[in-house]
Amino acid sequence: MKYVVVSGGVISGIGKGVLASSTGLLFKTLGYRVTSIKIDPYMNIDAGTMSPLEHGECFVLNDGGEVDLDLGNYERYLNITLTKDHNITTGKIYSHVIEKERKGDYLGKTVQVVPHITDAIQAWIERVARIPVDESGLEPEVCIIELGGTVGDIESAPFVEALRQFQFRVENFALIHVSLVLVIHGEQKTKPTQAAIKDLRSLGLTPDMIACRCSEELETATVQKIGMFCHVGPEQVIAIRDVNSTYHVPLLLQEQKMMRFLAKKLSLDTSLLTKDARDKGERLMGSWRTLTSAHDKAVETVTIALVGKYTNLKDSYLSVIKALEHSAMRCYRKLKIEWVESSDLELETKDSNLGDYHKAWHLVCQADGILVPGGFGSRGIEGMIAAAKYARENDVPYLGVCLGLQVAVIEFARSVLGMEGTSSMEFNPEAEEETSAVVYMPDVDQINLGGTMRLGIHSTKFVQDSEWSKLRKLYGGAGSVLERHRHRYEVNPRIIDQAEAQGLKFIGKDESEKRMEIVEIKDHKFFVGTQYHPEYCSKVLDPSRPFLGLIAASAGILDDVLARKDIHEKGEF
């Protein structure tokens, strides 16, 4: 097993996740099987109860794990399926050690951070690194480990110490440290990077490569200065300048011969790989180059109004953004997202601002398509309902995800079925179930919030007589699909027959055929709602089908896209 650790200094949010994903991709292009682990130093067990406005999106895995958003980056770039154990948190480690102490596994010894916590971290990494994560079912050969936070934070100290010990525990270990090179008055400043590396070395970790984030291309003198003061060769300093999209980063790393150095450091010998593995890697690189080229050459733009309630922090919708990007590239379009705070679409609220109201509706009305993503709580719901109504009545392509499906059903029940004032029991817990369009799922915990929703991968079956469905055609006419879920509420079964009689078709149901999973309007450019979150399974080279449908319909090329043979070819572009 080859281990590559990615750490960060100077500031948080510097791009460690993209670098880790890109590095893993380059290993895959050589023919290696790759896995990834994310270390998050916070005390939470997982990301499930954390606010999207504070931490960004909560990403959901097949096994129902609610994890850090960077695991989504790994899955999208590497086309792998991770588990909740691939996200290590302080909460998980301490819970694990305390549970062992309560059982008496430490034989009466005093339990300490060193060695018990640090040993538990190392054992966890070694165990999880060997879990098969791709279609081969074989153990990975390379493990990319991202250390969250900034080196020097008190929270990350046990993990830094564990990795210091880990480098002597395993045979093949490399450390890439991501730092920031500031540009002030036209001069590239290296002092922050020098200080960060000094701190890292004082903790017992010496970087094998330094990845320098910079708004512009690094000057030769800057590279040499960093190499000299940080005790590395110039070939060990990688410059990551701002590029058109993050999908260019793997190519940027390859241009600087990153893998040549890592191959030497980790004793890589590609001649030991099978020809099939090497050929698969070459095809992957070819597809990636084609993708980035198509992105750069795209001329026409497709505009999507994203009507959400966490728009102040774009990372709250990271997987949604990426799914839109994947689909836009597949349709050879440039993507423009118009961020619309859903509460701004509501005029009669105490916080209403007439200027924000008109601006928000202008963005919605000028967009080629409308997307209402998931969310929790009552704030901004009436604005989302209004956006769904506008899309339905004006034949504007619409995709509702989770909450987006529910607000579409609420709007239809109010406007078409005559259920004036109906809503979800999430927003009006005192309402009668008989009069609510959306109700609490009977099989979820209504008290304990952490990890108690309907989570993870579940099957959705298409109903009979749904061959007309645009979404089903995008799925290749499949009888059922596997997608990931994260919700506590569902469409009230009492209104299904009445809604279908008026044209709102529930074409997808769960395994029991009692829970509504997909809604679609037949005579509409594209009006689809999914109770599941299709963005979680979207890959760079294999875009999510509901998002692909939204982009294609918004660009006016849905029929052409449905006719393309390569739409159903996964992993090729």
C-alpha positions as CSV (number, residue, x, y, z in Angstrom):
1,M,0.0,0.0,0.0
2,K,1.2,3.5,-0.9
3,Y,0.1,6.3,1.4
4,V,0.0,9.9,0.3
5,V,-1.0,12.5,2.9
6,V,-2.3,15.9,2.0
7,S,-2.1,18.6,4.7
8,G,-2.6,22.4,4.6
9,G,-1.2,25.5,6.2
10,V,-1.6,29.3,6.3
11,I,-5.4,29.3,5.9
12,S,-8.3,26.9,5.7
13,G,-10.3,26.3,2.5
14,I,-7.1,26.4,0.5
15,G,-8.0,23.5,-1.9
16,K,-6.7,20.4,-0.2
17,G,-9.7,18.4,-1.3
18,V,-9.2,19.2,-5.0
19,L,-5.5,18.5,-4.8
20,A,-6.1,15.2,-3.0
21,S,-8.7,14.2,-5.6
22,S,-6.5,15.3,-8.5
23,T,-3.5,13.4,-7.1
24,G,-5.6,10.3,-6.8
25,L,-6.8,10.7,-10.4
26,L,-3.2,10.8,-11.6
27,F,-2.5,7.5,-9.8
28,K,-5.6,6.1,-11.6
29,T,-4.4,7.2,-15.0
30,L,-1.3,5.1,-14.4
31,G,-3.4,2.1,-13.7
32,Y,-3.5,1.9,-9.9
33,R,-6.6,1.3,-7.7
34,V,-7.0,4.3,-5.5
35,T,-9.0,5.0,-2.3
36,S,-9.3,8.1,-0.1
37,I,-9.7,9.0,3.6
38,K,-10.7,12.3,5.0
39,I,-9.6,13.3,8.6
40,D,-11.8,15.9,10.2
41,P,-10.6,17.1,13.6
42,Y,-14.0,18.3,14.9
43,M,-15.6,16.5,17.9
44,N,-18.9,15.7,16.0
45,I,-19.3,12.0,15.2
46,D,-20.3,13.0,11.7
47,A,-21.5,15.9,9.6
48,G,-25.2,15.0,9.9
49,T,-26.2,17.6,12.5
50,M,-24.0,20.4,11.3
51,S,-25.4,23.5,9.7
52,P,-24.8,23.9,6.0
53,L,-24.2,27.6,6.5
54,E,-21.3,26.8,8.9
55,H,-19.7,23.7,7.5
56,G,-21.0,23.4,3.9
57,E,-23.0,20.5,2.6
58,C,-23.4,17.2,4.3
59,F,-22.5,14.5,1.7
60,V,-24.3,11.1,1.9
61,L,-22.7,7.8,1.0
62,N,-24.3,4.5,-0.1
63,D,-24.1,3.1,3.5
64,G,-26.0,6.1,4.8
65,G,-22.9,7.8,6.2
66,E,-23.3,11.6,6.6
67,V,-19.8,12.8,5.9
68,D,-17.6,15.8,5.0
69,L,-18.2,17.3,1.5
70,D,-14.6,16.4,0.4
71,L,-15.6,12.7,0.2
72,G,-17.9,13.8,-2.6
73,N,-14.9,15.2,-4.4
74,Y,-13.1,11.9,-4.1
75,E,-16.0,9.9,-5.4
76,R,-16.7,12.3,-8.3
77,Y,-13.1,12.4,-9.5
78,L,-12.1,8.8,-8.8
79,N,-15.4,7.1,-9.6
80,I,-15.2,5.1,-6.3
81,T,-17.8,4.3,-3.6
82,L,-16.6,5.1,-0.1
83,T,-18.0,4.2,3.3
84,K,-18.7,6.2,6.4
85,D,-15.4,4.8,7.9
86,H,-13.5,6.7,5.2
87,N,-14.3,9.9,7.1
88,I,-12.4,9.9,10.4
89,T,-13.5,12.4,13.1
90,T,-12.3,13.2,16.5
91,G,-15.7,12.1,17.8
92,K,-15.4,8.7,16.1
93,I,-11.9,8.1,17.4
94,Y,-12.6,9.1,21.0
95,S,-15.9,7.1,21.1
96,H,-14.0,4.1,19.8
97,V,-11.3,4.4,22.4
98,I,-13.7,5.1,25.3
99,E,-15.8,2.1,24.3
100,K,-12.7,-0.1,24.4
101,E,-11.8,1.3,27.8
102,R,-15.2,0.6,29.2
103,K,-14.9,-3.0,28.1
104,G,-11.5,-3.3,29.9
105,D,-9.6,-3.9,26.7
106,Y,-6.7,-1.7,28.0
107,L,-6.2,-4.1,31.0
108,G,-6.3,-1.3,33.6
109,K,-3.7,1.0,31.9
110,T,-4.2,4.7,32.0
111,V,-5.7,5.7,28.7
112,Q,-3.9,8.6,27.1
113,V,-3.8,10.5,23.8
114,V,-0.4,9.0,23.2
115,P,-0.3,6.1,22.6
116,H,-4.0,5.0,22.7
117,I,-5.6,7.7,20.6
118,T,-2.7,7.9,18.1
119,D,-2.6,4.1,17.8
120,A,-6.3,4.0,17.2
121,I,-6.0,6.5,14.4
122,Q,-3.2,4.6,12.7
123,A,-5.1,1.3,13.0
124,W,-8.2,2.9,11.6
125,I,-6.3,4.2,8.6
126,E,-4.7,0.8,7.8
127,R,-8.0,-1.0,8.1
128,V,-10.1,1.4,6.0
129,A,-7.3,1.8,3.3
130,R,-7.8,-1.9,2.4
131,I,-11.6,-1.7,1.8
132,P,-12.4,-2.3,-1.9
133,V,-14.0,0.9,-3.3
134,D,-14.4,0.2,-7.1
135,E,-16.0,-2.3,-9.4
136,S,-13.0,-4.6,-9.3
137,G,-13.7,-5.6,-5.7
138,L,-10.0,-5.7,-5.1
139,E,-8.0,-4.0,-2.4
140,P,-6.8,-0.5,-3.3
141,E,-3.1,0.0,-4.1
142,V,-2.8,3.7,-3.2
143,C,-4.5,5.6,-0.3
144,I,-4.8,9.4,-0.4
145,I,-5.3,10.8,3.1
146,E,-6.5,14.4,3.5
147,L,-5.8,16.0,6.9
148,G,-8.6,18.6,7.4
149,G,-8.1,21.9,9.0
150,T,-4.8,23.8,9.3
151,V,-1.6,22.3,10.7
152,G,-1.0,23.9,14.1
153,D,-4.7,23.9,15.1
154,I,-5.1,22.4,18.6
155,E,-7.8,20.1,17.4
156,S,-5.6,18.4,14.8
157,A,-2.6,17.8,17.1
158,P,-3.4,14.1,17.9
159,F,-3.8,13.4,14.1
160,V,-0.5,15.1,13.3
161,E,1.2,13.1,15.9
162,A,-0.4,9.9,14.6
163,L,0.8,10.6,11.1
164,R,4.3,11.4,12.4
165,Q,4.4,7.9,13.9
166,F,2.6,6.4,10.8
167,Q,5.4,7.4,8.4
168,F,7.7,5.0,10.3
169,R,5.0,2.3,10.6
170,V,4.5,1.8,6.8
171,E,7.0,1.4,4.0
172,N,5.7,3.8,1.4
173,F,4.7,7.2,2.7
174,A,4.7,10.7,1.1
175,L,3.5,14.0,2.4
176,I,2.2,16.9,0.2
177,H,1.7,20.2,2.0
178,V,-0.6,22.8,0.5
179,S,0.3,26.4,1.2
180,L,-0.6,29.9,0.0
181,V,1.6,32.3,-1.9
182,L,0.1,35.8,-1.5
183,V,0.6,38.4,-4.2
184,I,0.9,41.9,-2.7
185,H,1.5,44.9,-4.9
186,G,2.6,42.5,-7.7
187,E,5.1,40.7,-5.5
188,Q,4.8,37.0,-4.6
189,K,5.3,36.6,-0.9
190,T,6.8,33.3,0.3
191,K,7.1,34.0,4.1
192,P,3.7,32.5,5.0
193,T,4.7,29.2,3.3
194,Q,8.1,29.3,5.0
195,A,6.5,29.7,8.4
196,A,3.9,26.9,7.7
197,I,6.7,24.5,6.7
198,K,8.7,25.4,9.8
199,D,5.7,24.7,12.0
200,L,5.1,21.4,10.2
201,R,8.7,20.3,10.6
202,S,8.7,21.2,14.3
203,L,5.9,18.6,14.6
204,G,8.0,15.9,13.1
205,L,6.6,15.9,9.5
206,T,8.7,16.9,6.6
207,P,6.9,17.6,3.3
208,D,8.0,15.6,0.2
209,M,6.2,18.1,-2.0
210,I,4.9,21.6,-1.4
211,A,1.8,22.6,-3.5
212,C,1.7,26.4,-3.7
213,R,-1.7,28.0,-4.3
214,C,-1.4,31.3,-6.1
215,S,-3.7,33.6,-8.1
216,E,-1.1,33.7,-10.8
217,E,1.7,31.5,-12.2
218,L,4.6,31.2,-9.8
219,E,7.8,32.9,-10.9
220,T,11.0,30.8,-11.2
221,A,12.6,32.9,-8.5
222,T,9.6,32.2,-6.2
223,V,9.9,28.5,-6.7
224,Q,13.6,28.5,-6.1
225,K,13.2,30.6,-2.9
226,I,10.6,28.2,-1.5
227,G,12.8,25.3,-2.3
228,M,15.8,26.8,-0.7
229,F,14.2,28.0,2.6
230,C,11.9,24.9,2.9
231,H,14.7,22.4,2.2
232,V,13.2,20.8,-0.9
233,G,14.3,20.6,-4.5
234,P,12.6,22.8,-7.2
235,E,10.9,19.8,-8.7
236,Q,9.2,19.3,-5.3
237,V,7.5,22.6,-5.5
238,I,4.2,22.4,-7.4
239,A,2.5,25.6,-8.5
240,I,-1.3,25.5,-8.6
241,R,-2.4,28.8,-10.1
242,D,-6.0,29.8,-10.6
243,V,-7.4,28.0,-13.7
244,N,-10.7,28.0,-15.7
245,S,-12.1,25.1,-13.6
246,T,-10.9,22.7,-10.9
247,Y,-11.0,19.9,-13.6
248,H,-7.8,21.4,-15.0
249,V,-5.9,20.8,-11.8
250,P,-4.9,17.2,-12.6
251,L,-3.5,18.3,-16.0
252,L,-1.6,21.1,-14.2
253,L,-0.1,18.6,-11.8
254,Q,0.8,16.3,-14.7
255,E,2.5,19.1,-16.6
256,Q,4.8,19.7,-13.7
257,K,5.7,16.0,-13.6
258,M,4.3,15.4,-10.2
259,M,4.0,11.7,-10.7
260,R,7.6,11.3,-11.7
261,F,8.7,12.4,-8.3
262,L,6.0,10.4,-6.4
263,A,6.9,7.3,-8.5
264,K,10.5,7.6,-7.2
265,K,9.4,8.4,-3.6
266,L,6.9,5.5,-3.4
267,S,8.8,3.0,-5.5
268,L,6.2,2.7,-8.1
269,D,6.8,0.3,-11.0
270,T,4.0,0.4,-13.6
271,S,5.5,-2.5,-15.4
272,L,4.2,-4.7,-12.6
273,L,0.6,-3.7,-13.5
274,T,-1.5,-5.6,-16.0
275,K,-1.8,-4.3,-19.5
276,D,-5.6,-3.9,-18.9
277,A,-4.9,-1.7,-15.9
278,R,-2.5,0.5,-17.8
279,D,-4.8,0.7,-20.8
280,K,-7.7,1.7,-18.6
281,G,-5.6,4.4,-17.1
282,E,-4.7,5.8,-20.5
283,R,-8.3,5.9,-21.5
284,L,-9.2,7.7,-18.4
285,M,-6.6,10.4,-19.1
286,G,-7.8,10.7,-22.7
287,S,-11.4,11.2,-21.5
288,W,-10.3,13.7,-18.9
289,R,-8.4,15.8,-21.6
290,T,-11.4,15.6,-23.9
291,L,-13.7,16.8,-21.0
292,T,-11.5,19.8,-20.2
293,S,-11.1,20.7,-23.8
294,A,-14.9,20.6,-24.4
295,H,-15.3,22.9,-21.3
296,D,-12.8,25.4,-22.7
297,K,-14.3,25.4,-26.2
298,A,-17.9,25.7,-25.2
299,V,-19.5,28.9,-26.5
300,E,-23.2,28.8,-25.7
301,T,-24.3,29.3,-22.1
302,V,-27.1,27.7,-20.2
303,T,-28.5,29.6,-17.2
304,I,-30.0,27.9,-14.1
305,A,-31.7,29.8,-11.3
306,L,-30.9,27.9,-8.1
307,V,-33.6,28.8,-5.7
308,G,-32.3,27.8,-2.2
309,K,-32.1,28.9,1.4
310,Y,-28.4,28.6,2.0
311,T,-27.1,30.7,-0.9
312,N,-24.8,32.8,1.4
313,L,-22.4,29.8,1.5
314,K,-22.1,28.2,-2.0
315,D,-20.5,25.1,-0.5
316,S,-23.9,24.3,1.1
317,Y,-24.8,23.1,-2.4
318,L,-21.5,21.8,-3.6
319,S,-22.7,18.5,-5.0
320,V,-25.6,20.2,-6.8
321,I,-23.1,22.7,-8.3
322,K,-20.9,19.8,-9.5
323,A,-23.8,17.8,-10.9
324,L,-24.8,20.9,-12.9
325,E,-21.2,21.3,-14.1
326,H,-20.9,17.6,-15.1
327,S,-24.1,17.9,-17.1
328,A,-23.3,21.2,-18.7
329,M,-19.9,19.8,-19.9
330,R,-21.7,16.8,-21.4
331,C,-24.0,19.1,-23.2
332,Y,-21.1,21.3,-24.4
333,R,-22.5,24.4,-22.7
334,K,-21.0,26.9,-20.3
335,L,-22.9,26.9,-17.0
336,K,-24.2,30.1,-15.4
337,I,-25.8,29.7,-12.0
338,E,-28.0,32.5,-10.8
339,W,-28.2,32.3,-7.0
340,V,-31.7,33.2,-5.7
341,E,-32.4,33.3,-2.0
342,S,-35.8,31.8,-1.8
343,S,-37.0,34.2,0.9
344,D,-36.4,37.1,-1.5
345,L,-39.2,35.7,-3.7
346,E,-41.7,36.4,-0.9
347,L,-43.0,39.9,-0.7
348,E,-45.3,39.8,2.3
349,T,-42.8,38.9,5.1
350,K,-41.4,41.1,7.8
351,D,-37.9,41.0,6.3
352,S,-39.1,41.8,2.7
353,N,-37.1,44.2,0.6
354,L,-38.8,45.4,-2.5
355,G,-35.5,45.7,-4.4
356,D,-34.4,42.2,-3.5
357,Y,-37.8,40.9,-4.4
358,H,-37.8,42.4,-8.0
359,K,-34.1,41.3,-8.5
360,A,-34.9,37.8,-7.4
361,W,-37.9,37.4,-9.7
362,H,-35.9,39.0,-12.6
363,L,-33.3,36.2,-12.2
364,V,-35.9,33.5,-12.1
365,C,-37.8,34.8,-15.1
366,Q,-34.6,35.3,-17.2
367,A,-33.2,31.8,-16.4
368,D,-33.3,28.9,-18.9
369,G,-34.2,26.5,-16.1
370,I,-35.1,26.4,-12.4
371,L,-33.6,24.2,-9.7
372,V,-35.0,23.9,-6.1
373,P,-32.5,21.8,-4.0
374,G,-32.9,20.1,-0.6
375,G,-33.1,21.8,2.7
376,F,-34.7,21.9,6.2
377,G,-36.9,24.3,8.1
378,S,-39.7,26.7,7.1
379,R,-37.7,29.8,6.1
380,G,-38.1,30.6,2.4
381,I,-40.5,27.8,1.6
382,E,-43.2,30.1,0.1
383,G,-40.6,31.5,-2.3
384,M,-39.7,28.0,-3.4
385,I,-43.4,27.2,-3.9
386,A,-43.7,30.3,-6.0
387,A,-40.7,29.3,-8.2
388,A,-42.2,25.9,-8.8
389,K,-45.5,27.5,-9.7
390,Y,-43.8,29.8,-12.2
391,A,-41.9,26.9,-13.8
392,R,-45.1,24.7,-14.1
393,E,-47.3,27.4,-15.5
394,N,-44.8,28.8,-18.0
395,D,-43.3,25.6,-19.3
396,V,-39.8,26.4,-17.9
397,P,-37.6,23.3,-17.2
398,Y,-37.7,22.5,-13.5
399,L,-35.9,20.0,-11.2
400,G,-36.8,19.7,-7.6
401,V,-34.6,17.6,-5.3
402,C,-35.9,16.2,-2.1
403,L,-37.5,19.4,-0.6
404,G,-37.8,20.6,-4.2
405,L,-40.1,17.7,-5.0
406,Q,-42.2,18.4,-1.9
407,V,-42.7,22.1,-2.6
408,A,-43.7,21.2,-6.2
409,V,-46.3,18.8,-4.8
410,I,-47.5,21.4,-2.3
411,E,-47.9,24.0,-5.1
412,F,-49.8,21.6,-7.3
413,A,-52.1,20.7,-4.4
414,R,-52.8,24.3,-3.7
415,S,-53.2,25.5,-7.2
416,V,-54.8,22.6,-9.0
417,L,-56.4,20.3,-6.3
418,G,-57.9,23.2,-4.4
419,M,-56.2,22.4,-1.1
420,E,-55.8,26.0,-0.1
421,G,-53.2,26.5,2.6
422,T,-51.9,23.0,2.5
423,S,-48.2,22.5,3.4
424,S,-45.8,20.1,5.0
425,M,-46.0,18.9,8.6
426,E,-42.4,19.9,8.8
427,F,-43.4,23.6,8.6
428,N,-46.8,23.2,10.4
429,P,-46.4,20.3,12.9
430,E,-49.9,21.1,14.4
431,A,-51.6,20.5,11.0
432,E,-53.9,17.5,10.5
433,E,-52.2,14.7,8.4
434,E,-55.4,14.5,6.2
435,T,-54.9,18.1,5.1
436,S,-51.1,18.1,4.6
437,A,-49.6,17.5,1.2
438,V,-46.3,16.3,2.8
439,V,-46.2,14.2,6.0
440,Y,-43.7,12.8,8.5
441,M,-42.4,9.3,7.4
442,P,-43.8,6.8,9.9
443,D,-40.6,4.8,10.2
444,V,-38.1,7.6,11.2
445,D,-37.1,8.9,14.6
446,Q,-38.8,12.3,15.3
447,I,-36.8,13.0,18.5
448,N,-33.1,12.1,17.9
449,L,-31.8,14.0,14.8
450,G,-28.4,12.5,14.2
451,G,-28.3,9.6,11.6
452,T,-32.1,8.9,11.9
453,M,-33.4,10.0,8.5
454,R,-33.9,7.7,5.6
455,L,-30.3,7.6,4.5
456,G,-28.1,6.0,1.9
457,I,-28.7,4.0,-1.3
458,H,-32.2,2.7,-2.0
459,S,-34.0,1.4,-5.1
460,T,-36.6,3.4,-6.9
461,K,-38.9,1.5,-9.3
462,F,-40.5,3.0,-12.3
463,V,-44.2,2.3,-12.5
464,Q,-45.9,0.6,-15.5
465,D,-47.0,2.9,-18.3
466,S,-44.1,5.3,-17.6
467,E,-42.3,4.7,-20.9
468,W,-43.2,8.2,-21.9
469,S,-41.1,9.7,-19.1
470,K,-38.2,11.9,-20.1
471,L,-36.4,11.0,-16.9
472,R,-36.8,7.3,-17.4
473,K,-35.4,7.6,-21.0
474,L,-32.4,9.5,-19.5
475,Y,-31.9,6.5,-17.3
476,G,-31.8,4.3,-20.5
477,G,-35.3,2.9,-20.0
478,A,-34.3,1.1,-16.8
479,G,-37.0,-0.5,-14.7
480,S,-35.4,0.7,-11.5
481,V,-32.5,2.9,-10.3
482,L,-30.3,3.1,-7.2
483,E,-29.9,6.6,-5.7
484,R,-29.0,8.1,-2.4
485,H,-31.5,9.5,0.1
486,R,-31.6,12.0,3.0
487,H,-35.1,12.9,4.2
488,R,-37.6,12.6,7.0
489,Y,-40.8,13.6,5.1
490,E,-42.7,12.2,2.2
491,V,-45.7,13.0,-0.1
492,N,-49.0,12.2,1.7
493,P,-50.3,9.0,0.1
494,R,-53.9,10.3,0.5
495,I,-53.5,12.8,-2.3
496,I,-51.7,10.6,-4.9
497,D,-54.8,9.5,-6.9
498,Q,-56.3,13.0,-7.0
499,A,-53.0,14.5,-8.2
500,E,-52.4,11.9,-10.9
501,A,-55.9,12.4,-12.2
502,Q,-54.9,16.1,-12.7
503,G,-51.7,15.4,-14.5
504,L,-49.0,15.2,-11.8
505,K,-47.6,11.7,-12.3
506,F,-45.8,9.8,-9.6
507,I,-43.7,7.6,-11.9
508,G,-41.2,6.3,-9.4
509,K,-41.9,4.5,-6.1
510,D,-39.8,2.9,-3.4
511,E,-39.2,-0.8,-2.8
512,S,-42.6,-1.1,-1.0
513,E,-44.3,0.9,-3.8
514,K,-45.9,3.0,-1.0
515,R,-43.5,5.9,-0.9
516,M,-43.4,8.4,-3.8
517,E,-39.9,8.9,-5.2
518,I,-40.3,10.6,-8.6
519,V,-42.9,13.0,-9.9
520,E,-43.1,14.3,-13.5
521,I,-45.5,16.2,-15.7
522,K,-46.0,14.6,-19.1
523,D,-46.8,17.6,-21.4
524,H,-44.0,19.9,-20.1
525,K,-40.5,20.6,-21.4
526,F,-39.1,19.1,-18.3
527,F,-40.8,19.1,-14.9
528,V,-39.3,16.5,-12.6
529,G,-39.0,16.1,-8.8
530,T,-37.0,13.4,-7.1
531,Q,-37.3,12.5,-3.4
532,Y,-33.8,11.2,-3.5
533,H,-30.6,13.3,-4.0
534,P,-29.3,12.4,-7.5
535,E,-26.4,14.9,-7.1
536,Y,-24.7,12.5,-4.6
537,C,-24.0,9.9,-7.4
538,S,-23.0,12.3,-10.2
539,K,-19.5,11.7,-11.5
540,V,-17.3,14.0,-13.6
541,L,-17.4,11.5,-16.5
542,D,-20.9,10.1,-15.7
543,P,-23.3,13.0,-14.9
544,S,-26.5,12.5,-12.9
545,R,-29.4,11.8,-15.2
546,P,-32.0,14.2,-13.6
547,F,-29.4,17.0,-13.7
548,L,-28.5,16.1,-17.3
549,G,-32.2,16.3,-18.2
550,L,-32.5,19.8,-16.6
551,I,-29.5,21.2,-18.4
552,A,-30.4,19.6,-21.8
553,A,-34.0,20.8,-21.6
554,S,-32.9,24.3,-20.5
555,A,-30.5,24.4,-23.5
556,G,-33.3,23.2,-25.8
557,I,-31.4,20.0,-26.8
558,L,-33.1,17.3,-24.7
559,D,-34.3,15.3,-27.8
560,D,-30.7,15.5,-29.2
561,V,-29.2,14.3,-25.9
562,L,-31.6,11.4,-25.6
563,A,-30.6,10.3,-29.1
564,R,-26.9,10.3,-28.3
565,K,-25.4,6.9,-27.8
566,D,-22.6,8.0,-25.5
567,I,-25.1,9.3,-22.9
568,H,-25.4,5.8,-21.4
569,E,-21.7,5.0,-21.6
570,K,-20.3,5.5,-18.0
571,G,-16.8,6.8,-17.5
572,E,-16.3,7.7,-21.2
573,F,-16.6,11.2,-22.7
